[in-house]
Amino acid sequence: MPKEAAVAVPDGDIASTPPEAARIAKKIASPVTIKAQIWATGRFKAGGIRFADNPQEAEKAASDILGREIKGNKVQKVLVEERLQIEREYYAGVIVDAIMANQEQWHHAHGIVKALREDLVGKPGFPVLLLLCGNKEKESLEILKEGLRDLSIRLEMYGSERVYDTDFLAKRMRTMIDEYRKERRAKES
């Protein structure tokens, strides 16, 4: 989706072993970032993201990360990608149906509300697009609407009717990001 929305995506691939990480770094032929592939935020502070200037350093970093437990998750794969100079960083999250679809799904919706309320304090207009589908979808969407209604963010929520409509979702996300950037530039001027 990011590439379809003309968002630059660094070159990279997934490795399950340190030698694979070295091969990917050699193919990229520039400094790389090695990122633990786990379902958790805060990987950098937990030691799950490392930097390497060459394939040997990438292999060592992957060796240090693979097999570790980070935030209760065993690292079985790492993303080896081209290291970029970052001017601004944005987070885009995807909630996968397999995680959300269970009989107690509304508990996850409460967790999302809590996380967004903590992370988006002081970020008025920040774009958030939530895609939620599966069990208890209607109830979960209501929990999200109620829990986030007073948060001054640019929020759009979609249910199962849009789950496979990647073109629509990519265009909406691109529009939301563009509006946010325009609003921020106007405030900075």
Order of alpha helices (4+ residues) and beta strands (2+ residues): beta-alpha-beta-beta-alpha-beta-beta-beta-alpha-alpha-beta-alpha-beta-alpha
